[in-house]
Amino acid sequence: MPYAVRESFARQYLRGGTGILEKCVIGVIVIGALYFGYELFVPLAISVLLAFALSPVVRFLRRQRIPHGLAVAVTVLLAFLIIFFVGAIVTRQVTDLAAELPRYQAALEEKIRTLSAFTGSEGGAIDRASDTLRDLQEQLENGTAQSEPPPRRGGAPELDRNRIEPIPVEVHPPPPTAFQQISTIIAVALAPLATVGIIIVFVVFLLLKQKDVRDRAIALMGVHDLEKTTAALDDAGGRLSSYFLALVLMNAGFGTAIGIGLWIIGIPNPVLWGIIAMLMRFMPVVGVFIAAAIPVVLAAAVDPGWLMLGAVVALYLTAETFMNLVVETWLQSTSTGLSILAVLLAAAFWTLLWGPIGLLLAVPLTAVLVVLGRHVEGLNFLHVLLGDTPPLTPAESFYQRMLADDPHEAAEQAEKLLKEMPLTDYYDDVVMEGLRLAQIDADLKKLEASRLPDIRDAALGMIDALADQVAESNGETDAAIAEIPEAWREEGAITCVAGQSALDELAAIILVQLLRHRGFSPKLMRMPDISSAQMQGAEINGAKLVCVSIIDIEHRGAYLKFLVRRLRRIFPGVKLLGAFWKHDPESLRLADIANLIPDRVNSLSEAVGYCVNLAAAEPAKPELELQAQAS
């Protein structure tokens, strides 16, 4: 390899490695900033999510001809009044629950004794641990826990009768003054108040300056492609606003249902548990289990039996199942497309980064990243890693399954896709596109040519299994088949000639299958058949149309010229149809072969339609001629 070429490859390799290293360094810096800037970024994240959730409300008020500033003020005021009202209810409910807990202690202890007796461990480890903890608590409260000095070496400790034990002296600090008490209260309340203030300021700013923030984001993402950038921001803003508003309403409905259900069952403080269920459901996977933990314990403490506990468990399971299978499926159009892997990774990452509040914000924050990854080129990997869009297209998946010699999984994929599309479209959009990818890899030497017959053989089994679905998927009837003239139904009236590649042969086999179910009796000719006919100097009579099946014709123009000369000698005067699968009709490379085969198609549906139309256009023979031929 010349030195200049080696140097060029080296520069490209180093440039790629440097790019990856730079991205890793930037990622580490961003994660470190998020971790150490917890006190700033958490309020900012909450503000952004609230702004997205409140944007639809602001837009609704704007449509009612309310000034923008007033609409923002009303929306933010109502939102935080609701939040403070819910917080006050939670505080009141917690206070009432703390006052009532001693009433349920006896019933809960009885449940524990019943469980201990049932497991055969009465007076065992649980009871001993409980007694030990209770004794230690009493000793700590009464100050009876004293440490004894270690014994002297060589015998018992020596008693000193003249020793006078010192009198312990306790120093009590003076009681705090009123100013100190107020300072302590302010210090405790200052942090949450400051956080709430920051959130309110950020939310108001984001709602008031929404257009300015959008323009600045466009400037950062690049003004060279305003159409794409604007579409990205509109999609992100609209999708996230709808998603967050739907998520809030959906979880609020879940909490309401839980609260009403617990009230009917008879669990104390059902309003508190309904609010907690609403908040905990924002947490992925574990939120509902955390929300159900305390009501389940309360059910065991309130009811001497087990009926109430079972009812509470059934309530949470039924409500969560209904939300997952019915409500979230119904609201699927508003989702941001997070995969299960994304939910699990988001829960782990944000919890490690920000603790419980990170778990609460995990899904919304990850939804923002996935939507950005869909439109921002540098963040594409986030959409691939975290989005619910299949990482491979159906055609790529088919190709990969054929490479892995796994036609069974490809058949399962076909069954799913055939529920949404006709079989001809499946062949065109999935199978033929997958074969095109394989042929391109073979032409570029990325795939060994010896692998192509293996791909063909792996696909043949699946195609044979799908043969029975052709007529049903295309809606064929006997009347439609009867429209084909008798001359075109004869064996070999349509001859499908496969190119030199094994994938050309597979495409021709698929076309033969479709034509047979359409009423024709096509004949398949492979390259050995053509070579044999040419060597014998034979002219095949009875053919009315010859379809030349070639994949990736743009790289095989010279071969096509050689093949057409052969076919002209074997099929003199017969119309040729170039079945150049998935080719680009506007390609300049096809200009050289336009005179060789003027009639060309690039899909199976076009090829079948061409044959049907050509057969239907043939004039019918007079009745007397038909009788003469019959006699």
VMD Tcl script that draws the C-alpha trace (Angstrom):
set ca {
  {0.00 0.00 0.00}
  {1.44 3.42 -0.92}
  {2.62 5.63 1.89}
  {0.08 8.38 1.10}
  {-2.80 5.89 1.31}
  {-1.53 4.46 4.60}
  {-1.18 7.98 5.98}
  {-4.76 8.82 4.92}
  {-6.12 5.71 6.66}
  {-4.11 6.54 9.76}
  {-5.50 10.06 9.89}
  {-9.06 8.78 9.54}
  {-8.51 6.18 12.25}
  {-6.98 8.70 14.63}
  {-9.75 11.19 13.85}
  {-12.41 8.57 14.66}
  {-10.62 7.53 17.85}
  {-10.23 11.15 18.89}
  {-13.92 11.76 18.28}
  {-14.91 8.85 20.51}
  {-12.46 9.97 23.19}
  {-13.85 13.52 23.08}
  {-17.41 12.23 23.45}
  {-16.38 10.10 26.44}
  {-14.68 13.05 28.10}
  {-17.70 15.28 27.48}
  {-19.99 12.58 28.88}
  {-17.91 12.26 32.05}
  {-17.90 16.05 32.50}
  {-21.67 16.27 32.05}
  {-22.34 13.44 34.51}
  {-19.96 14.98 37.03}
  {-21.65 18.36 36.67}
  {-25.08 16.79 37.19}
  {-23.86 14.95 40.28}
  {-22.05 17.82 42.00}
  {-24.57 20.42 40.85}
  {-27.46 18.51 42.40}
  {-28.88 21.53 44.23}
  {-29.09 23.52 40.99}
  {-29.93 20.93 38.37}
  {-32.74 19.19 40.28}
  {-34.87 22.37 40.53}
  {-34.01 23.15 36.91}
  {-35.09 19.67 35.77}
  {-38.34 19.89 37.71}
  {-38.94 23.34 36.22}
  {-38.43 22.11 32.66}
  {-40.80 19.19 33.19}
  {-43.43 21.43 34.78}
  {-43.08 23.89 31.91}
  {-43.68 21.11 29.40}
  {-46.72 19.91 31.37}
  {-48.20 23.41 31.71}
  {-47.56 24.52 28.12}
  {-50.84 23.01 26.80}
  {-52.78 24.91 29.48}
  {-51.08 28.18 28.50}
  {-51.83 27.54 24.83}
  {-55.48 26.85 25.67}
  {-55.79 30.13 27.57}
  {-54.08 31.95 24.71}
  {-56.69 30.58 22.31}
  {-59.31 32.16 24.57}
  {-57.71 35.56 23.76}
  {-56.14 35.91 27.21}
  {-52.85 37.90 27.14}
  {-49.74 35.77 27.28}
  {-48.44 37.16 30.59}
  {-51.80 36.76 32.29}
  {-52.21 33.23 30.93}
  {-48.80 32.25 32.33}
  {-49.55 33.86 35.70}
  {-52.93 32.12 36.00}
  {-51.51 28.75 34.97}
  {-48.54 28.89 37.35}
  {-50.68 30.18 40.22}
  {-53.26 27.42 39.82}
  {-50.57 24.75 39.45}
  {-48.69 25.71 42.61}
  {-51.91 26.25 44.55}
  {-52.83 22.67 43.71}
  {-49.36 21.49 44.72}
  {-49.46 23.37 48.05}
  {-53.02 22.17 48.70}
  {-51.97 18.57 48.12}
  {-48.95 19.10 50.38}
  {-51.17 20.46 53.15}
  {-53.49 17.46 52.84}
  {-50.54 15.08 53.03}
  {-49.21 16.83 56.16}
  {-52.60 16.66 57.86}
  {-53.07 13.02 56.93}
  {-49.62 12.06 58.22}
  {-50.33 13.80 61.53}
  {-53.63 11.95 61.94}
  {-51.98 8.64 61.06}
  {-49.22 9.15 63.66}
  {-51.86 9.74 66.33}
  {-53.78 6.59 65.39}
  {-50.85 4.18 65.03}
  {-50.85 2.98 68.70}
  {-54.39 1.71 68.21}
  {-53.20 -0.77 65.59}
  {-50.19 -2.07 67.52}
  {-52.02 -4.93 69.25}
  {-53.56 -6.23 66.03}
  {-50.21 -6.06 64.23}
  {-48.44 -7.92 67.06}
  {-51.13 -10.59 66.93}
  {-50.52 -10.96 63.19}
  {-46.79 -11.37 63.81}
  {-47.42 -14.02 66.48}
  {-49.77 -15.84 64.11}
  {-47.15 -15.84 61.39}
  {-44.50 -17.03 63.84}
  {-46.73 -19.88 64.99}
  {-47.55 -20.79 61.41}
  {-43.88 -21.00 60.46}
  {-43.04 -22.95 63.61}
  {-40.75 -20.24 64.94}
  {-42.74 -19.00 67.93}
  {-40.29 -17.70 70.44}
  {-37.62 -17.96 67.77}
  {-35.45 -15.51 65.93}
  {-38.09 -12.85 65.27}
  {-39.34 -12.76 68.86}
  {-35.82 -12.79 70.31}
  {-34.76 -9.99 68.01}
  {-37.83 -7.98 68.98}
  {-37.19 -8.52 72.73}
  {-33.53 -7.61 72.38}
  {-34.32 -4.37 70.56}
  {-36.96 -3.50 73.15}
  {-34.51 -4.11 76.05}
  {-31.83 -2.01 74.40}
  {-34.28 0.82 73.86}
  {-35.33 0.75 77.54}
  {-31.70 0.76 78.70}
  {-30.86 3.71 76.49}
  {-33.89 5.64 77.67}
  {-33.31 4.90 81.39}
  {-29.55 5.36 81.28}
  {-28.95 1.91 82.79}
  {-26.49 0.76 80.21}
  {-23.11 1.04 81.97}
  {-19.74 -0.22 80.92}
  {-17.65 -2.18 83.45}
  {-13.87 -1.84 83.59}
  {-11.95 -4.86 82.36}
  {-10.62 -7.22 85.09}
  {-7.02 -6.79 86.22}
  {-4.44 -9.30 85.01}
  {-3.69 -12.13 87.37}
  {-6.96 -12.33 89.26}
  {-10.02 -10.50 90.46}
  {-10.06 -6.72 90.58}
  {-8.62 -5.20 93.76}
  {-11.11 -3.42 96.02}
  {-10.09 -0.01 97.34}
  {-12.11 0.69 100.50}
  {-10.76 4.23 100.87}
  {-11.61 5.18 97.26}
  {-14.22 7.90 96.96}
  {-16.39 7.72 93.89}
  {-16.62 11.08 92.09}
  {-20.00 12.68 91.81}
  {-21.00 13.02 88.15}
  {-21.58 16.58 87.10}
  {-24.06 17.34 84.36}
  {-23.90 20.62 82.48}
  {-27.21 21.78 81.02}
  {-27.02 24.47 78.35}
  {-29.27 27.46 78.85}
  {-32.62 27.27 77.10}
  {-32.59 28.79 73.61}
  {-33.81 32.30 73.28}
  {-36.73 33.26 71.05}
  {-34.32 34.63 68.45}
  {-32.39 31.34 68.40}
  {-35.59 29.34 68.00}
  {-36.71 31.53 65.10}
  {-33.27 31.21 63.49}
  {-33.40 27.43 63.77}
  {-36.86 27.30 62.19}
  {-35.77 29.60 59.38}
  {-32.62 27.54 58.75}
  {-34.67 24.34 58.49}
  {-37.31 25.89 56.22}
  {-34.95 27.99 54.13}
  {-33.64 25.18 51.90}
  {-37.03 23.85 50.71}
  {-38.38 27.39 50.35}
  {-35.38 28.39 48.25}
  {-35.87 25.30 46.07}
  {-39.55 26.08 45.57}
  {-38.69 29.68 44.74}
  {-36.12 28.63 42.14}
  {-38.62 26.24 40.56}
  {-41.32 28.94 40.36}
  {-38.93 31.45 38.81}
  {-37.68 28.93 36.24}
  {-41.19 27.81 35.30}
  {-42.42 31.38 34.83}
  {-39.34 32.25 32.77}
  {-39.66 29.19 30.51}
  {-43.34 29.83 29.88}
  {-42.92 33.56 29.31}
  {-39.81 33.29 27.13}
  {-40.78 30.11 25.30}
  {-40.15 31.59 21.85}
  {-36.84 33.10 22.91}
  {-35.70 29.76 24.34}
  {-36.74 28.05 21.10}
  {-34.77 30.55 18.97}
  {-31.68 30.12 21.13}
  {-31.97 26.35 20.84}
  {-32.18 26.71 17.04}
  {-29.05 28.86 17.10}
  {-27.21 26.23 19.14}
  {-28.38 23.34 16.95}
  {-27.50 25.22 13.76}
  {-29.26 27.73 11.54}
  {-27.97 26.04 8.37}
  {-31.00 23.72 8.40}
  {-33.87 25.70 9.86}
  {-36.53 23.35 8.51}
  {-35.09 20.27 10.20}
  {-34.28 22.10 13.43}
  {-37.74 23.67 13.64}
  {-39.37 20.31 12.99}
  {-37.23 18.75 15.72}
  {-38.17 21.38 18.30}
  {-41.85 21.33 17.36}
  {-41.92 17.55 17.62}
  {-40.04 17.56 20.91}
  {-42.15 20.32 22.44}
  {-45.51 19.01 21.24}
  {-44.79 15.38 22.01}
  {-43.35 16.04 25.45}
  {-46.08 18.50 26.44}
  {-48.81 16.06 25.46}
  {-46.99 13.18 27.12}
  {-46.39 14.93 30.43}
  {-49.91 16.31 30.65}
  {-51.35 12.88 29.85}
  {-49.00 11.28 32.38}
  {-50.07 13.68 35.13}
  {-53.77 13.15 34.40}
  {-53.32 9.38 34.13}
  {-51.46 9.09 37.43}
  {-53.95 11.42 39.10}
  {-56.73 9.11 37.95}
  {-54.80 6.13 39.30}
  {-54.38 7.81 42.68}
  {-58.06 8.74 42.79}
  {-59.09 5.15 42.06}
  {-56.74 3.84 44.77}
  {-58.03 6.37 47.31}
  {-61.68 5.52 46.61}
  {-60.94 1.81 46.71}
  {-59.11 2.03 50.05}
  {-61.96 4.14 51.47}
  {-64.47 1.45 50.47}
  {-62.26 -1.28 51.97}
  {-61.93 0.69 55.22}
  {-58.21 1.57 55.30}
  {-57.46 4.65 57.45}
  {-56.38 7.88 55.69}
  {-57.30 6.79 52.13}
  {-56.64 10.29 50.78}
  {-53.00 10.07 51.87}
  {-52.47 6.71 50.19}
  {-54.19 7.90 47.02}
  {-51.83 10.89 46.78}
  {-48.81 8.70 47.46}
  {-49.98 6.23 44.79}
  {-50.24 9.10 42.30}
  {-46.70 10.33 43.09}
  {-45.08 6.92 43.29}
  {-46.43 5.89 39.92}
  {-44.09 8.39 38.32}
  {-41.34 6.03 39.44}
  {-40.80 3.23 36.93}
  {-41.17 -0.42 37.89}
  {-41.00 -0.09 41.69}
  {-43.24 2.92 42.29}
  {-46.49 1.00 42.69}
  {-44.91 -1.53 45.05}
  {-43.60 1.27 47.26}
  {-47.01 2.95 47.28}
  {-48.74 -0.31 48.26}
  {-46.36 -1.24 51.09}
  {-47.81 0.85 53.94}
  {-51.52 0.30 53.06}
  {-50.86 -3.45 53.06}
  {-49.28 -3.23 56.53}
  {-52.19 -1.09 57.75}
  {-54.67 -3.60 56.41}
  {-52.94 -6.30 58.42}
  {-53.00 -4.07 61.53}
  {-56.62 -2.87 61.27}
  {-58.36 -6.13 60.43}
  {-58.00 -9.05 62.87}
  {-58.50 -11.37 59.90}
  {-56.91 -11.50 56.47}
  {-59.77 -10.39 54.23}
  {-58.86 -6.69 54.22}
  {-55.23 -7.40 53.41}
  {-56.20 -9.54 50.44}
  {-58.60 -6.84 49.23}
  {-55.87 -4.19 49.33}
  {-53.43 -6.37 47.38}
  {-56.12 -7.17 44.82}
  {-56.98 -3.46 44.48}
  {-53.41 -2.43 43.64}
  {-52.86 -5.34 41.27}
  {-56.14 -4.73 39.44}
  {-55.61 -0.98 39.16}
  {-52.02 -1.32 37.89}
  {-52.99 -4.03 35.38}
  {-55.84 -1.88 34.07}
  {-53.53 1.11 33.70}
  {-50.89 -0.89 31.83}
  {-53.16 -2.85 29.50}
  {-55.99 -0.40 28.85}
  {-55.22 3.23 29.70}
  {-51.59 3.35 28.57}
  {-52.44 1.43 25.39}
  {-55.22 3.92 24.67}
  {-52.83 6.83 25.26}
  {-50.06 5.22 23.21}
  {-50.16 8.07 20.68}
  {-48.93 10.50 23.34}
  {-46.05 8.35 24.48}
  {-42.45 9.27 23.76}
  {-41.43 5.77 22.76}
  {-39.32 4.51 25.66}
  {-38.31 0.87 25.58}
  {-38.26 -1.37 28.65}
  {-34.48 -1.21 28.55}
  {-34.69 2.58 28.62}
  {-36.95 2.52 31.67}
  {-34.62 0.21 33.59}
  {-31.46 2.11 32.63}
  {-33.11 5.43 33.42}
  {-34.23 4.24 36.84}
  {-30.74 2.98 37.72}
  {-28.84 5.98 36.30}
  {-30.92 8.81 37.76}
  {-31.29 7.06 41.12}
  {-27.51 6.70 41.44}
  {-27.11 10.31 40.35}
  {-29.79 12.12 42.36}
  {-31.24 9.56 44.77}
  {-35.03 9.15 45.26}
  {-35.84 12.38 43.42}
  {-33.86 11.01 40.48}
  {-36.00 7.88 40.44}
  {-39.11 10.08 40.43}
  {-37.83 12.10 37.45}
  {-36.20 9.19 35.59}
  {-38.86 8.52 32.95}
  {-39.68 12.17 32.08}
  {-36.01 13.16 31.83}
  {-35.18 10.13 29.69}
  {-38.16 10.92 27.45}
  {-36.62 14.34 26.77}
  {-33.29 12.73 25.83}
  {-34.94 10.20 23.50}
  {-36.90 12.89 21.64}
  {-33.74 14.99 21.26}
  {-31.83 11.94 20.06}
  {-34.41 11.43 17.32}
  {-33.58 14.81 15.76}
  {-30.10 15.87 16.92}
  {-27.43 14.04 14.97}
  {-24.88 14.01 17.77}
  {-27.40 12.41 20.16}
  {-28.62 9.73 17.76}
  {-27.22 6.96 19.91}
  {-29.68 7.87 22.68}
  {-32.63 7.24 20.37}
  {-31.16 3.91 19.24}
  {-30.30 2.79 22.78}
  {-33.35 4.03 24.67}
  {-36.15 4.35 22.10}
  {-38.76 1.68 21.45}
  {-38.20 1.86 17.68}
  {-36.71 -1.45 16.49}
  {-32.95 -1.04 16.08}
  {-33.12 -2.85 12.72}
  {-35.59 -2.26 9.93}
  {-37.67 -5.30 8.89}
  {-35.48 -5.69 5.78}
  {-32.27 -5.52 7.84}
  {-33.72 -7.98 10.34}
  {-34.62 -10.38 7.51}
  {-31.11 -10.11 6.08}
  {-29.56 -10.68 9.49}
  {-31.73 -13.75 10.10}
  {-30.71 -15.19 6.73}
  {-27.05 -14.62 7.57}
  {-27.60 -16.44 10.86}
  {-29.38 -19.27 8.99}
  {-32.46 -18.82 11.17}
  {-35.51 -18.89 8.85}
  {-37.82 -19.75 11.76}
  {-37.37 -16.35 13.38}
  {-37.76 -14.71 9.97}
  {-41.04 -16.62 9.54}
  {-42.23 -15.34 12.93}
  {-41.41 -11.80 11.83}
  {-43.30 -12.41 8.59}
  {-46.40 -13.59 10.47}
  {-46.46 -10.36 12.50}
  {-45.94 -8.12 9.48}
  {-48.51 -9.96 7.35}
  {-51.19 -8.95 9.83}
  {-50.61 -5.35 8.71}
  {-49.66 -5.66 5.02}
  {-50.38 -7.89 1.99}
  {-47.89 -10.59 1.18}
  {-46.81 -8.88 -2.06}
  {-45.91 -5.75 -0.10}
  {-44.03 -7.89 2.41}
  {-42.03 -9.44 -0.41}
  {-41.29 -6.03 -1.93}
  {-40.53 -4.03 1.22}
  {-38.85 -6.68 3.35}
  {-37.57 -9.67 1.39}
  {-36.47 -7.91 -1.80}
  {-34.96 -5.03 0.13}
  {-33.10 -7.52 2.33}
  {-31.80 -9.32 -0.77}
  {-30.65 -6.00 -2.20}
  {-28.65 -5.31 0.98}
  {-27.06 -8.74 0.73}
  {-26.16 -8.26 -2.94}
  {-24.62 -4.84 -2.26}
  {-22.48 -6.33 0.52}
  {-21.38 -9.08 -1.87}
  {-20.50 -6.57 -4.60}
  {-18.47 -4.54 -2.11}
  {-16.70 -7.72 -0.88}
  {-18.17 -7.28 2.61}
  {-19.93 -10.63 2.16}
  {-18.29 -13.66 0.63}
  {-19.95 -14.76 -2.59}
  {-20.07 -18.32 -1.25}
  {-22.57 -17.17 1.38}
  {-25.20 -16.13 -1.18}
  {-26.41 -19.71 -1.92}
  {-26.75 -20.26 1.82}
  {-28.93 -17.16 2.09}
  {-31.01 -18.35 -0.86}
  {-31.53 -21.81 0.66}
  {-32.43 -20.36 4.06}
  {-35.04 -18.07 2.50}
  {-36.58 -20.75 0.24}
  {-38.07 -22.66 3.15}
  {-39.78 -19.58 4.50}
  {-41.05 -18.54 1.05}
  {-42.56 -21.99 0.43}
  {-44.36 -21.76 3.77}
  {-45.85 -18.41 2.75}
  {-47.01 -19.64 -0.68}
  {-50.48 -20.55 0.57}
  {-51.08 -16.99 1.77}
  {-50.57 -15.35 -1.63}
  {-54.07 -15.88 -2.97}
  {-55.74 -14.92 0.30}
  {-53.64 -11.78 0.83}
  {-54.17 -10.59 -2.76}
  {-57.88 -11.38 -2.72}
  {-57.65 -13.53 -5.87}
  {-60.84 -15.14 -7.19}
  {-61.57 -17.63 -9.91}
  {-63.16 -14.84 -11.95}
  {-59.98 -12.78 -11.82}
  {-57.89 -15.77 -12.91}
  {-60.35 -16.51 -15.71}
  {-59.60 -13.11 -17.24}
  {-56.15 -14.39 -18.25}
  {-56.30 -15.63 -21.88}
  {-55.67 -19.34 -22.44}
  {-52.55 -18.65 -24.48}
  {-50.97 -16.89 -21.50}
  {-51.86 -19.74 -19.15}
  {-49.74 -22.21 -21.08}
  {-46.53 -23.47 -19.55}
  {-43.67 -21.15 -20.40}
  {-45.75 -18.33 -21.84}
  {-43.95 -16.22 -19.28}
  {-40.35 -17.21 -18.69}
  {-38.50 -15.82 -15.68}
  {-34.75 -15.75 -16.28}
  {-32.57 -15.52 -13.18}
  {-29.29 -13.64 -13.28}
  {-25.97 -15.13 -12.31}
  {-26.36 -14.47 -8.57}
  {-28.12 -16.87 -6.22}
  {-30.17 -13.93 -4.99}
  {-31.30 -13.19 -8.58}
  {-32.58 -16.74 -8.67}
  {-34.41 -16.33 -5.37}
  {-36.12 -13.18 -6.63}
  {-37.18 -15.00 -9.81}
  {-38.61 -17.85 -7.71}
  {-40.72 -15.37 -5.73}
  {-42.00 -13.81 -8.97}
  {-42.90 -17.26 -10.34}
  {-44.83 -17.99 -7.16}
  {-46.86 -14.79 -7.43}
  {-47.58 -15.30 -11.14}
  {-48.78 -18.88 -10.59}
  {-51.34 -17.69 -8.06}
  {-52.44 -15.04 -10.54}
  {-53.34 -17.68 -13.13}
  {-50.14 -17.94 -15.20}
  {-47.88 -20.96 -15.61}
  {-44.45 -19.33 -15.68}
  {-41.23 -21.16 -16.31}
  {-38.02 -20.54 -14.41}
  {-34.71 -20.60 -16.27}
  {-31.39 -20.47 -14.48}
  {-28.01 -19.64 -15.96}
  {-27.12 -23.31 -16.64}
  {-30.39 -23.68 -18.60}
  {-29.57 -20.63 -20.73}
  {-26.03 -21.82 -21.39}
  {-27.29 -25.26 -22.40}
  {-29.91 -23.81 -24.77}
  {-27.31 -21.52 -26.35}
  {-24.83 -24.36 -26.84}
  {-27.49 -26.45 -28.58}
  {-28.53 -23.50 -30.72}
  {-32.15 -24.03 -29.68}
  {-34.94 -21.54 -30.11}
  {-37.62 -21.82 -27.48}
  {-41.07 -21.30 -28.97}
  {-44.27 -20.44 -27.14}
  {-42.82 -17.79 -24.87}
  {-44.62 -14.48 -25.00}
  {-42.64 -12.59 -22.35}
  {-39.22 -13.02 -20.81}
  {-38.60 -11.41 -17.41}
  {-34.96 -10.86 -16.54}
  {-34.52 -10.96 -12.74}
  {-31.46 -9.04 -11.51}
  {-30.76 -7.38 -8.16}
  {-28.49 -4.34 -7.97}
  {-28.42 -3.77 -11.73}
  {-26.40 -0.54 -11.38}
  {-23.22 -2.55 -10.74}
  {-23.92 -5.22 -13.37}
  {-24.60 -3.36 -16.58}
  {-21.92 -5.22 -18.58}
  {-23.31 -8.58 -17.53}
  {-26.81 -7.50 -18.58}
  {-25.62 -6.65 -22.12}
  {-24.08 -10.11 -22.41}
  {-27.26 -11.78 -21.10}
  {-29.58 -9.84 -23.42}
  {-27.59 -10.95 -26.50}
  {-28.03 -14.54 -25.40}
  {-31.75 -14.13 -24.80}
  {-32.26 -12.50 -28.22}
  {-30.85 -15.61 -29.88}
  {-32.83 -18.04 -27.72}
  {-36.12 -16.07 -27.74}
  {-36.20 -14.26 -31.09}
  {-38.93 -11.67 -31.36}
  {-40.10 -12.14 -27.73}
  {-40.70 -9.06 -25.57}
  {-38.20 -8.60 -22.77}
  {-39.04 -7.16 -19.36}
  {-36.25 -5.96 -17.10}
  {-37.15 -6.91 -13.53}
  {-34.41 -4.86 -11.90}
  {-35.43 -5.15 -8.29}
  {-35.31 -2.03 -6.09}
  {-33.37 0.00 -8.67}
  {-33.55 3.77 -8.89}
  {-35.40 4.73 -12.10}
  {-33.60 8.09 -12.17}
  {-30.11 6.58 -12.01}
  {-27.77 7.77 -14.75}
  {-26.14 4.36 -14.95}
  {-29.36 2.89 -16.35}
  {-29.23 5.22 -19.34}
  {-26.74 2.86 -21.07}
  {-29.12 -0.10 -20.89}
  {-32.34 1.76 -21.68}
  {-32.15 0.70 -25.32}
  {-31.47 -2.93 -24.41}
  {-34.68 -3.39 -22.39}
  {-37.02 -0.41 -22.67}
  {-39.64 -1.98 -20.38}
  {-38.46 -2.14 -16.79}
  {-40.01 -2.68 -13.34}
  {-38.44 -2.45 -9.90}
  {-40.96 -4.25 -7.68}
  {-42.93 -7.47 -7.63}
  {-46.25 -5.69 -7.64}
  {-45.24 -3.79 -10.79}
  {-44.02 -6.99 -12.46}
  {-47.25 -8.87 -11.77}
  {-49.34 -5.90 -12.88}
  {-47.31 -5.60 -16.09}
  {-47.89 -9.27 -16.95}
  {-51.63 -9.05 -16.23}
  {-52.06 -5.91 -18.32}
  {-50.00 -7.31 -21.20}
  {-52.06 -10.52 -21.25}
  {-55.33 -8.63 -21.06}
  {-54.32 -6.39 -23.95}
  {-53.90 -9.33 -26.34}
  {-56.87 -9.49 -28.74}
  {-59.09 -12.52 -28.38}
  {-59.03 -15.09 -31.21}
  {-62.17 -15.47 -33.33}
  {-64.50 -18.27 -32.33}
  {-64.07 -20.14 -35.63}
  {-60.30 -20.17 -35.22}
  {-60.65 -21.53 -31.71}
  {-62.95 -24.32 -32.99}
  {-60.50 -25.15 -35.75}
  {-57.67 -25.40 -33.26}
  {-59.80 -27.59 -31.02}
  {-60.65 -29.97 -33.91}
}
mol new
graphics top color blue
foreach p $ca { graphics top sphere $p radius 0.5 }
foreach p [lrange $ca 0 end-1] q [lrange $ca 1 end] { graphics top cylinder $p $q radius 0.2 }
display resetview
